[in-house]
Amino acid sequence: MTAEALGVDSGGSPIEPHLNGTKKEARINTNGVESLTRGPKGAYPRSTLKLDDRHIDEPREIRVAMIGAGIHGIIAGALLPVKVPGIKLTIFEKNADVGGTWFENVYPGVRCDIPAHVYQSSFEPNTQWTEQFAQGAEIKKYWQGVADKYGVYHHLKLSHQVEGLQWDNDGSIWKIAVTNLNTKETFEHEADFVLTAIGRFNAWKLPEYPGVKDYKGLLRHASHWDPTFDPSGKRIAVIGIGASGIQLTANIQKHVAHLDHYARNKTWIAASFSGDETSIEPIPIDPVLRESFKDPAEYLKFRKDAEEKYFRGFSAWSKDSKLNEEARDTFVELMRKRLASKPELLERLVPDFSPHCRRLTPGPGYFEAITANNVDYVQAPIQRFTETGIETIDGKHREADAIFCATGANRDMVPPFRIVAHGKDLTKLWAEGGEYGFPYTYLGLSTPGFPNLGFLGGPNSSGRSGTVPHGAEIQATFYTKLLRKLGREGIKTIQPLKEATDDFVSYSDSFFNTTVLSENCSSWYNGGKPGGRIHGLWPGSATQLTMILREPRWEDWEYEYLSKTGNRLAWYFGNGCSKKELDPEADLTPYLKVPLDIDIRDIHENWWSVP
């Protein structure tokens, strides 16, 4: 071995260290490290880093503000407080109670087109649904019961409307303008992190037709139904052929003198989702079956059979797939049979785009309604409103005592209030003609340039398969992981990398081009713009989304840390031990279990079970 290899020159003197091929002084300072060598013989390497006197299991308090208390807000409101140590949660809801769409929509016939035993949370099963397809009131009661049982109301400020968000870069906080709708007082609320759970159809609005202000009759949006209104014996107009328009038409047709259904666009109307055929009349659940659900094992088997099929059929939305072709044939035959009394309607109803380009709409009783003698199916575009009705571009005028607009809400998914950070307003960035012109997000979760801001039930949030409650649970659980990370590791701000966000958009565009969703149809999937970029659905299956959110790619995010030392681990590691281990009564071996209770796939995986 040569002298150089031993670290001395030929004369026995130490060789000065070289860094990056250049002779440099060995003693440097980087993040508190004072020396790269051991220094004087026998001395331990010195550091200028001063340890934080805190324990690793003492996360910092994180003030989280959540906007909205529909299904996503209720589920997150139940899960976050028990899964995020140190959280201080406040939920703002503009309505007088929770429930979201099921609180707001009370029009005749409102019900879910998904079976009730599927449209519920995984952790609070209701074995006693009265109907297979629950009506709105029963669904609202269920979700309000979940909110009550799991303490969501403790965090709620009802009848509080968020007016805008402003990021304070100096304080690394969100300043939220909130109006108490009861007192009309507007105040400022500060939060470290904001989650929007405002839903897809939270901001309904009436269409802006010429003359709409001249109309003298009752004019309402379907989401703003007047429960005191009796349509019996009246001339009614319904505008829109989405789920609300179809349900409303089918349910009031028998009670009105005449109904005009304005349906400019075509859509596929199915008998069912995943084989669960709906009906305009209630489908009671057999009392004997309900009684059997008292056996938890029996009910679990029933529920798994009911729900798992909603995670199947992924290829049905692929272009030129056999399942899609079979769906077309099935739906056309269904329409032909149910339109037998007015066969001329078939050509006017069958779309020129593939099934699943728009969301399928089960329409029990709808074909029977529009073929009734007291209904006119109007496809001519509306030219203007008059004092007494509606005039279409073909010059025809139709009288109406009441007009109900089932025309959707903010399909572009641009938030209904300003969100400003670093001089940019998210609503302008996402709006048509803006810098992005569409909801630009990383995995539908967050967007670059807006720190500590997350979306629940927002753009690209759910797959075409799966269920809404399951999707809400996995998204909320993702945010429990993110918030635990912030609280535990001393992270001040977090936001997705632009490069990662661009990659997600690129992947999404490529994926959706393989599906029928990219065809020339208008839907809330594409913001109501035929051929527009899809932002209403996840680019893949619900199972794929679950796997992605379960194991987050934290390398796709950028961080700012609380510690001013420049050492990213200093605050996180603290004084080197946990508070728990100092408690003589604490169980420091929770990982030791009865052998029969051990599943080695779960070994050392539970975040809450640590020594």
C-alpha positions, 0 to 999 in steps of 0.5 A, a space after each residue: 500500500 502506498 503512502 498516499 493511500 494511507 493519507 500521508 505524503 512521502 514524508 509522513 505529513 497528512 495530505 490536505 483533503 480535496 473536494 470536487 477535485 480542488 484543494 479546499 479547506 476541510 472545515 466547512 459549514 453546511 446545515 450546521 456541520 462544522 467539519 468534514 473530518 474528525 478534527 483534532 485527534 480523538 475529538 468528535 465531529 462538531 456541529 453548530 446545529 442546536 437541537 429542537 427540544 421537542 419529541 418526535 410524537 408531538 406534532 404541531 397544531 395545524 389549523 385546517 379550514 374545510 369549505 363544504 359539508 356535502 358527502 365529501 365534507 362529512 366524510 372528511 369531517 369524520 376522518 380528519 380529526 381522528 387520523 390527524 393528531 394536532 388538527 384544529 378543524 373548522 368547516 364552513 357550510 353555506 347551507 343551514 345543515 349538512 348534506 350538500 346536493 341532498 339538502 338542496 335538491 327537493 324537487 318531486 321524484 329526487 332520488 339516487 340512481 345508485 342503490 342505497 346500500 352502495 351509496 353509503 360510507 364503508 364505516 357506517 353501514 345502514 342495514 335498514 334502508 327502506 327502498 332499493 333506490 333511496 329518495 332524497 329525504 332518506 339519503 339526507 337523513 342518513 348523511 346527517 346521522 353520520 355527521 352527528 355520530 362522528 362529531 362533524 357538527 362540533 367543527 361546523 359553522 353552518 350558514 357561513 359562506 366563504 367569499 374568498 381566500 388570500 394567501 399571506 406569504 409572510 405568515 404562510 397562512 390563508 386568510 379566508 373571508 367568511 360571511 355569516 348569512 344569518 347576521 350578514 357579518 363578514 369576518 376573516 378566518 386564518 388557517 394553515 391549510 385549506 380543503 375545498 369540498 364544494 362539490 361539482 354542482 354547488 353553484 347552480 345558476 339560471 340560464 342567461 336567455 334573452 328576456 329571462 327577466 321579463 317572464 312573469 310566471 314562476 321561474 326556478 332552478 331545479 336545485 332551488 325548488 319551491 316545495 310549496 308550489 303545486 304543479 297540478 293543472 298547470 302548463 309547465 316547462 322543464 329545460 335540460 336533459 340531465 339527471 334532474 331534468 329527466 327525473 323531474 319530467 317523469 315525476 310531474 308529467 301525470 299531474 300537470 295540464 301540459 308539459 314542454 320538455 326542452 332537450 336541445 342535446 341528446 343523451 343515452 338513457 339506460 334502464 340501470 347502472 350495473 344491472 340494478 334496474 330503477 323504477 319511477 315507483 318506490 322499490 321497497 326492500 323486502 322486510 324478510 331481507 332486511 331482517 336477515 341483515 341483523 346478522 353482520 356476516 349476512 349483511 356484509 356478503 349482501 353489500 359486497 355483492 351489491 357494491 363490487 360490480 360498480 368497480 367492474 366494466 372498465 373497458 366499456 368506455 374504451 373506443 371500439 370496445 365490445 362492451 361499448 358496442 353491446 351497450 349501444 345495441 341494448 340502449 337503442 332497443 330499450 328506447 325503441 320498446 318504450 317509445 313504441 307509441 311515438 316511434 318518431 321520437 327514436 331518431 330524435 333521441 338516439 345520440 351520434 356519440 357512443 354510450 358513456 361519452 356523457 354520464 349514463 342516466 337511468 330514466 325510469 318513467 321518462 320515455 312513458 312521460 314524453 310519449 304522453 299526450 300532454 307532453 311536447 318534446 322540444 329540441 329547437 333551441 330557445 331564442 328568448 323568454 317572453 312574459 308568458 312563456 318561451 319562444 324557440 328559433 323556429 318561431 313557435 311560442 309556448 305558454 308556461 305558468 312555471 319554468 324549471 331549469 335543470 341546466 346544471 351548475 358550474 360545470 367548468 369546476 372553477 371555484 365560485 369565490 376568488 382564491 389568490 396566491 402570489 398575485 394570481 387568482 385561481 379562478 382566472 387561471 382556470 377559467 376559459 381564456 385564462 392561463 390554463 383555461 381548465 382545472 389544472 391540477 396534480 391528480 385532482 388534489 392540488 395545483 402549483 403556485 397555491 401552497 397548502 390548498 387541497 381539493 376534495 371531490 374536485 377536478 379528476 377526483 373520481 373514476 367512472 367506476 367505483 362509488 362516490 362515498 368510496 372515492 370521498 373516503 380515499 381522498 380524505 385518507 390521502 389528506 390525513 397522510 399529507 396533514 400528518 406529514 406536515 404536522 410531524 415533519 415540521 413542514 410549513 408549506 407544501 404544493 405539487 411540482 409543476 413538472 409533476 402536474 404537467 406529467 399528470 395532464 399529459 397522461 390524462 390527455 393521452 388516456 382520455 384519447 383512448 376512450 369515448 369521452 373524447 368524442 364530440 359530446 357535451 357533458 360535465 366531464 368536459 365542462 360542457 364543451 364538446 371535445 373539450 379536455 376531460 376534467 370531471 373524471 379520473 384518467 383510469 379506474 377507481 381501483 387504480 386511483 385507490 392504489 395511487 392515493 394509498 401510496 403517495 409519491 411525495 417526491 412530486 411535491 415541494 416543501 418549505 420547512 419550519 426550521 430556520 437552520 436550513 436543516 430539513 430534519 432538525 425540527 422533525 427529529 427533535 431531541 431524539 426520543 418520543 414522549 411516549 417512551 417516557 411514560 412508564 404506563 405506555 405500551 411500547 410493544 403494541 406490535 406484539 399480538 396474539 399469533 392468530 391476530 397477525 397478518 404479516 402484510 400489516 406488520 409495522 404498517 399502522 401509523 398510530 401503532 408505534 412504540 
